[in-house]
Amino acid sequence: MLAKKLGFLLMMLLVLVALTQRPAAACGCSGDECGCGLDAQACVAECNGNFQCIGNCRRANIACSKACCGF
């Protein structure tokens, strides 16, 4: 019985710690400070509906944002 209570207490403590952690997306940096979004919009506009090109633009936007924000 005591082991169950200690296990439950440990689980609740882990949940509490997980809830207090800030997610990476909440840091307030989106890459817009470096112009990543504008570059991505221009890139997509040049793709003329080519889905592979659009995917490449999105991957480049994510890479730019990560580099800008220091992730």
C-alpha positions in Angstrom: 0.0 0.0 0.0 2.8 2.4 0.9 4.6 1.5 -2.4 1.4 2.4 -4.4 1.1 5.8 -2.6 4.8 6.6 -3.2 4.5 5.6 -6.8 1.4 7.8 -7.2 3.2 10.7 -5.4 6.2 10.3 -7.8 3.9 10.3 -10.8 2.1 13.4 -9.7 5.4 15.1 -9.0 6.6 14.3 -12.6 3.3 15.6 -14.0 3.7 18.8 -12.1 7.3 19.3 -13.4 6.1 18.6 -16.9 3.4 21.2 -16.6 5.8 23.9 -15.4 8.2 23.5 -18.3 7.8 26.1 -21.0 7.4 24.7 -24.5 10.0 25.7 -27.1 7.3 27.5 -29.2 6.5 29.8 -26.3 9.9 31.4 -26.2 8.6 34.3 -28.3 10.8 33.9 -31.3 9.4 32.9 -34.7 12.1 33.9 -37.0 10.3 37.1 -38.1 13.1 39.2 -36.6 15.3 37.8 -39.4 12.8 38.1 -42.2 12.3 34.3 -42.5 8.5 34.6 -43.0 8.8 37.2 -45.8 11.5 35.1 -47.6 9.2 32.1 -47.3 6.2 34.0 -48.8 8.3 35.1 -51.7 9.6 31.6 -52.3 6.1 30.1 -52.3 4.9 32.8 -54.7 7.6 31.8 -57.1 6.6 28.1 -57.0 3.4 28.5 -59.1 1.6 25.6 -57.3 4.5 23.1 -57.4 4.1 21.1 -54.2 7.7 20.0 -54.0 8.9 23.6 -54.4 6.4 24.7 -51.7 7.7 22.0 -49.4 11.3 23.1 -50.0 10.3 26.7 -49.1 8.7 25.5 -45.9 11.7 23.5 -44.9 14.0 26.5 -45.7 11.7 28.7 -43.5 11.9 26.3 -40.6 15.7 26.1 -40.9 15.9 29.9 -41.1 13.7 30.3 -38.0 15.7 27.7 -36.1 19.0 29.5 -37.0 17.5 32.9 -36.1 16.1 31.8 -32.8 19.1 29.7 -31.8 17.2 26.4 -31.4 
